[in-house]
Amino acid sequence: MTIVFRDADVAALLADMGVPIMLDGIPGIGLVDENDQIVVTNNGRGEVISGVHTVTVQTSAFPAITNGMPIIVDAVTYSVQKRFKEGDTAFTKILLGSV
């Protein structure tokens, strides 16, 4: 079963648990998370896994996200490394990098 979120549902979900963000001069709310990412792999014999920070935002609130643009998350400045639309595309997950 696929869950489909309406735009108003997304805003309410983020408001309950989110932190303030600023992207391209637009204020909003996002969910911060730390995920594991494989950084280096050696022909299947070993790999280095590192933690990466992400923030999930409402797609319709930030439709013009591009790689390299600055983003402020909970008063800390990062840059957008990559963006991924999630599920029914109501949410966008942003991979954060250092400035």
Summary of the structure (lengths in Angstrom):
residues: 99
radius of gyration: 14.7
end to end distance: 39.7
largest distance: 46.6
contacts: 269
relative contact order: 0.24
helix: 14%
strand: 56%
